[in-house]
């Protein structure tokens, strides 16, 4: 069956800019090996269909699926040296791109965090730990919340990660923007019946800070909840800028990233960020974590 392309809210992907994709997938609860193979197929297919892809984002807790949180600690792993980090680093190296994905992280303190990694052709770049934990799904009793919002140069962009309900309030994305981010990758497990609020939150956070925001949502009907709203890619103006491709049980949203647009948009529309390059309520000036010279040079 040929892919179904929904381009109602997107333009042509032919302006020569690098591409970002949000892969909305249906992981199997607890099947880490099977889910990694699902990622291999989905990421490889996306790169084959769109050779210009430079960044990809997968859903929240993708390695285990966002289901059965009581047993999620059984699959927790080290952020830098765990099996998923090695797997995605190898995949990123083979395909020449950057991948953000969600996983349960075993912390040195003994706790577990709802975390996301960004890996690239040279390996692990950063780990972000979800800050806004969802009370109604018992996350505060399951996970240790994070604090920092690191920003790293990856593929020519200044990239930060946030996770799902972090999008429901402005703080995390604002901190990333204050640290210089222009592309936010957001793994999500946003459930029914709040799909419309998910879309609005993505658009608001992009517009608030004049950044690109790409969010990948888990899809499927699980015992705990239905996940039925694919995420997307939103531009600095808050509009959805992606085309959506549906292939059987997989959905992906793909968009061009014009790395000069955030600054141009702030210049024309107006910026809500501090004009000075210093601080807002103690927030440090932009600096980038975890990037070596080769990483900074890739993609311009």
N, C-alpha and C positions, 0 to 999 in steps of 0.2 A: 504494500500500500504506500502510495506517495505521501510525503509529509504534507500536513495542512498548515498553511502559513496565514496567520492573522496579522495583517499589516495596517489595521484600521487606525492605529495611533502612532504609526511610525513612518519614517521616510526610507528611501532607498539606502542600502548599505554599500555605497559606492563612492564615497568622498575621500578615500585614502587614509582615513583615521583608523587607529587600532580599535579592536572590538572587545567588548566584555559580554559574557554570557552568564545568566542565572539558570541553573539546572534544577528544575522542580521534579523531584524523584520520590519513589515509593520504597524506602528501605524496609527490610524485614526485621522485626524486633529481635535483637540479640544475635543476629547472624552477621557477625563482623566480616568474616571472609566473603560471604555472599554479597554483602553490601559494597565491599571494596571492588569486587568484580563488576557489580552494577556501575560503580563510578568509572571504572576502566572503560566499559562499553560506551557509557554516555559521554564522557569527556572526549574519548577518541572520535566518536561519531560527530560531535559538535565541531571539533577541530578540523575534521575532514570536510564537513559541510561549509565551514567558515575559516579558511586558512589564516585570515587576519586576526583571529582570536588571540588576545594577550593575557586576559584575566578571566577566571571562572570562579563562581561561588556555588557551593552545594548547601543543602539544608542544615539546620540545627541538629546536633547529636546524630549526624548522619551515619556514623559507623555502627551505632546500635539501634537507630530509629528512635523517634520521640514517642516511646511507649514503655510501659512497665518500669517506671522510674525506681520502684523499690529494689529492682535487681540491677540497676545501671552500674553500680559500683563494681560488679563482677567483671565488667568490660573496660574499666578505667585503665588508662595507660599514661606513661610519661609523655609530656608534650613534645620533646625534642628527639627522644630515642625510642619511642613506642613503634609498634608495627605499622600504624596508619601513617605516621610521619615518614617512615622509610618508604612505604608504598607510594604515597603521593609525591614525594621528592623524586622518586624514580619515574613516575608518570610525567611530572612536570619537566624533567630533564629530557625525556624521550620526545615530548611534543613541543618543547620550547615555550612554556607558558607558566603562569602563576595560578595557583589553586588555593581557595579558602574553603575550609570544610569544618563541620562541627563534630565534636567527640567529647566523651567524658574524660576529664584529666585527673589523674591521681597526683595530688599535691604532696610535696615533701612533708607537710604537716600531718599527713595521713588522711585528710579530707579529700573530697571529690568536687571538682568544679565543672560547670557547664561551659565548655571552652571552644574556641575556634583557632585553628592554625592557618597561617599563610605560608605556603611553601613555593619555591621557585626552582629553576634549573640548578641552582647552587645549594639547595636544601632549605632547611627551616629558616624563616625570616622573623616571624613574631607569633606570639600566643596572646589571645585576648580572652578574658574570663567574664562571663555575663554578670552584669552588675545588678540589674533590676530583675529580681527573682519573682516568679508568679505564685502568689499565695494560694490561689484556687486549685493549682495542680501540685501543691505540696513541695514546690521547689526549695523553699527556705529550709526545710528539714532534710533535704537531699543533697544540696550543693552549698559550697562555700562561695560567696560572691567575690567578684573581682573588684579592683580599684582603678588601675591604670588604663589609659587609652593610648597605646603606643602608635606611632606613625612611622612608616618605613617607605623608602623609595623602592619601587618595584615596577619595572617595565616602563620607566619614564614618568609614572604618576607617583604622587604621594598618597599612600594607601593606609587606611585604618579599617579595623573590623569592629562591628557591634553585633549583638545577637538578639533577634526577635523582640521581646518586650522592652529592650533598651530603646527601640524605636517609638515606644508609646509615650516617652517624655523627651524633652529636648536636650538634656544635659550631655549625654555621651557623644552624640554627633557634634554638638557644639564644641566640646573639648577637643575632639579630633580636628575640627576646622580651625580652631585657635592654634593648634599645633602644626597647621599648614596642610592638612589633608585636602585633596581635591577629588578623591574617589573613595567611597565607603562601600565595603562589601559586607553584607548582612545575612548570614545564615538564619533561617527562621523555622519555627514550628507553630505557625499561627492557625488556630483552629476555627471551625464553624461554631457559631454563626457570625463571627466578627471579621469576615473577609473584607468587607468594605472599609472597615476601620483600619485594617492592615494597609490597604492601598492608600488611604488618606494619610496615615502616619508616614509611609515612605515618601509620599509627595511633599508633606509638610517639612520633614527633616531635610530633604534636598533643597527646597526653597528657602527655608530658614537660614541656611548656611551657604547657599550658592555652590553646591557640590553635586557631583554625580553620585547616585546611590543605586546599587544593584543588590536585590534581595532574592534569595532562593528559598522557597517554602517546601516543606514536606507535603506530599499529596497522598491520599488514600483514606480508607475507612478502617479505623483501628478500634479495638474494644473500648479504649478510653475516650476516643473522640474522632470526629470526621475532620480531615484537612482537605479543603476543596477549592482554595483560592491560590492559583499560581502567583508568585511575586512578579517582579519586573525590574526595569531599569528606568530611572527618573533623572532628568537633567537638572542643571542649576536653576532653571526657571520653574521647577516643580511639575513639569509635564512628563507623562510616560513617553519615552523615546524609543522603545524597543519594538521589534517584531517578535511575534510568538509563534514558535514552530511546535506542532504536536505530532509525535510519533508513537503510536500505540500507547503504552503506559508512561511515556516520558514526555515532558514539556520543557522547552527551553525558551528563554527570552534573550534576544541578542540585540546589541546596540553599538553604535559608534561612540567613541569617546574623543571629543575635541578638547585636548588638554588646555587650550587657551580660552575656552568658553567661560569657565568660572570667573576668571578675572574680568573678561569683557562684560559679562552679565552684571557683576558688581558695579562696574563703571557706568553702565547704562540704567539699570533698575535701581541701584542703590544697595549698599552693604549694611547688614546688621552686625558685622564683625567690628571690633575696635579698629579705628584707623591707624593708631600707633602700632608698631610691631612689638610692643612690650606686653603688658599683662592686663587681664581683666579678673578682678577678685583673686589675684595671686596666681593666675595661670601663666606658665612660662612661655617665653617666646618660642616660635617653631624650632624644633630640632628632631632629627629622624633617628629612630632606633634600629639597630641590627643590620645596617646596610654596609657592605664593603664596596670598594671602588668599582669592581666589576658589576655589582648589582646596580649601582647608581648610573652606570653608563648604558645599561641595556635599554634599548628603545628610545634613547634620546635623553 
